[in-house]
Amino acid sequence: MGTTRKDGRSTRAIGARFVGVAAAALISAALAGPAGAVDFDPPVKRQQVAGKDGAEVVCTTFSDVTLIERLDGPTALAPVLVADPKARCGAPGPGRGVELELTDMSFVGRVGPMMIFSQMDPHGAVEIAVAEVILDKKVVFRDAADGDPLIRKAAIGRSAFHLGYVRGINASCSLRQDARACWAQLVGEGKIPKEMAGLAPDGSICAKSYAETGAPPDAPSIVTWTNEVEIFPDGHYVRTSQQDFGCLAQP
């Protein structure tokens, strides 16, 4: 039985609409074929124009919404969602559209009602975010990832959005130098989920990366593992898998 949110909407009704919107989008994505590691929904069009302030304005248009990004080198203003897919591409004026809290992040792709973004100028692990763009139009998930491609899985299930990636943590300690102490520190800082507290990997997994880069043993590490989460329409999420630990020396 669905619960009722503060705004009066049933979570069951939201979930049904969430899946319904996603189903139509996924059909179009399947017809378009794969784009990298994930079958992202293809936009109707994508435009790039010069902004008055010298920044680049990028408009990615779908049948139901247009995403407007304002990029300036390695930085970006918060992107804006505009409900009119026929809107002229340009910097949005005051009060136009819904601003997403994603400063300095750029659009990666869309699957159903979810848009994925990544950090533009990362140092080590890359910040990622997921925004729901149909119902509440807000950011519903944030984390950090590593590798290429950053996103390994993005699909709509019966009631949730499934996201798979290699989770990356920029540690302030060296897993290579003292794996147990570093892992305990990361758990204490809240960077490692509590359910993984007893799964400290052996520091030898760092040896190859540290040798290849010439990093000293006490150089801070990037700790990685494959991660899958289910993100629900109301914004809560559940981690469903953590495995395959890795370790890199921070650049």
N, C-alpha and C positions, 0 to 999 in steps of 0.2 A: 504494500500500500504506500502511495507516495506521501511525502510530508509537504507542509505548506511553508513557503518562505515568507519573510517579512513583507515583501511586496505583494503577497497574496497569490503568487503563482505556485502551482503544484510542481514538485520536482519530477513527478512521473510525467506530467504534461510537457515539461521542459525537455525531459529525456526523449519523449516520443518525437517532439518537433526537431530536436537536435539530430536524431537518427534520420528523420525524414528529409531534412535539408541536406544532410550528408550523403544520403543514398543517391539523390539526383546528381550531386557534384561528382561522386565517385564513378557514376556511369560515364560522364563526359571524360573523366581522367583516364578510364580504362581504354576508351576509344583513341585517346591521344598517344598512348604508349608510354614507356618509361622515360623518366628524365633523371638520369643519374641513378642513385640507389633507391629512390622513392618515386612512385608514380604521382607526382604533384599535379593538381588540377591545372589545366592550361588556361592562361588568361585570354580574354577576347583580344586585348591589345596591350602593348607596353610602350610608353612614350618617354622621351627624355628632352627637357627644354631647359634653357638657361634662366635662372632666377634673376630678379632685379638686383639682388645683393651679391651676385657672382656665384652663388651656390647652384648646384645642379638639382633640378626638380624631376623626379621620376614618378610617373603615374602608371600603376598596374591595374588594369580594368578587368573586372569579371562581370558576369551578367547581372549581378545584384549589388555590387559595391565597387568603388575605386579606392585604392590605397595610394596616398600621396606621400612620397618621401622627399626630404630636402637634405641633400648630401653635400658636404663641403670637405673634400679630402678624406681624412680618417675620422671625421666627426659627422654627426647628423642631428638635426632637431627631431623632436618626437613626431612619428608618422601620424597621418590623419586619415580616418575612414570617412568617405563621402558616399552617401546612399545613392546618389545619382550616377549611374554608369556612363551617362552621356555628358558628364561635366567636362568643361574645358580643362586641359592640363595646365596647372600653374600653382603657385604658392597659395594655399587656402587663406582667405580673409578671416577676420575675427568672427567667431561664431559659426564658421562653416565646418560641418562634420564633427567627428568625435576623435579627440586626440588620445593616442595610446601612450602609456608611460614607458617609452622605449627609446630614450635618448641614446645616441651613438650606437644604434643597432640598425641592421639592414634586413630587408625581406629575403627569406630563403625560398619559401614556397607555401602553397595552400593545399589542405586536404579537407574537403567538406567545409564545416563552419570554423575550422582552425587555421590560423596563419602562424608560421614559424619564422623567427627572427634570430640573427646571430650578431655578436659583438663585432664591430668594424675594425678595431685596432687592438687585438688581444696580445697579451704577454704570457704565453703558456697556454693553459686551458682557456677555451672560448666560452663566454657566457651565451646561453641560448634562452629563448623565451617563446611561449605559446600564447596567442591571443585568440579568444572566441569572438568572431566578428559578425554574428547574426543576431544573437539574443541580447546579451548584456554589453557586448562590444568592449571588452576589457582583457587585460593580461591575466591569465589563470595559472600559469606555471613558469618558473624560472629555475635554471640549473646551469651547469657548465659541462662542456663536452670537449673531446679531443679526437683527432684523426681526420681522415679524408676518405669518404664524405663524413661530415659531422653527424648527419641524421641517417641512421641505418634502417629505421622502420617508422612509418607514419600511416595509420589506418584507422578507420572507424569500425568499432565493434557494435554489439547490440545496444550497449548503453554508455559506452565510454570511448575516448580517443586513445589509441595505443601508440606510444612513442618509444622508439628504441635508439640508443646511442651509446657511445663509449663515454662514460662519466669521467670527468677530469677534475682534479683538485690541485691547485697551486699550494703546495705545502710550504710552511716556514721552517721546516726541518728536513733532514736527509734520511730517507728510508734506506739508502745505501749504507750509511754510517751506523745507524742503530734502528733497525726496523721496528722492534717492539716499542721502544721509547717514543719514536716518531708517531707510530700508529696510535698509541695511547694519547699523545698530545692532540692529534687530529680528532679523536673521539671526544676528548674533553672540550675542544673548540667547537664541537657540533658539526664538523665537516664530514665526518664519517657517521652514517646512520647507526643508531644504538644497536640494532639487530646484527650489525657487522663487527661489533666491538671485539669479539673473540676470534676474528678471522685474519689476524695480522699476517701478511705474506712474508716470505723470506727475503732478506735484503739482496740476495743474489739476483733477483729479477731485474735489478737496476744495473747490473754489471755491464751489459752490452752498451746501453745508452751512455753511461758515464765514460766508458773506454773510448767510444767513437767520438765523443765531443771533447774529450780531455778534461772533463769536469773533475774537481777534487772530490774526495769522498764526502766532505761535509757540505757540498753544494745542495741547496734546496731541491726537492724532487717534485715532479708532477706524478701523482698517483692516479691510475686509471683502472676502470673495470667496466665490463659491459653491463648496461642498465636498461631495464624496461619498466615503464610506468603506465598506469591507466589513469587518464584524466577525465573526470566526470563533469557534466554540464554546469554544476553549481560551483566548480572550481576546486573541489578537493581531489586528491590523487592518492593512488596506492602503488608502491613499488612492488613489482611482481617477480623481478629477477635481478640478482647481482652475482656476477661470476667473472672468471678470466682476468685476474689482476695483472696490471702492468706498471712499469715505472720508467720515467724518463728524467733526465737532468733538465732543470729549468734553463732556458736560454739566457 
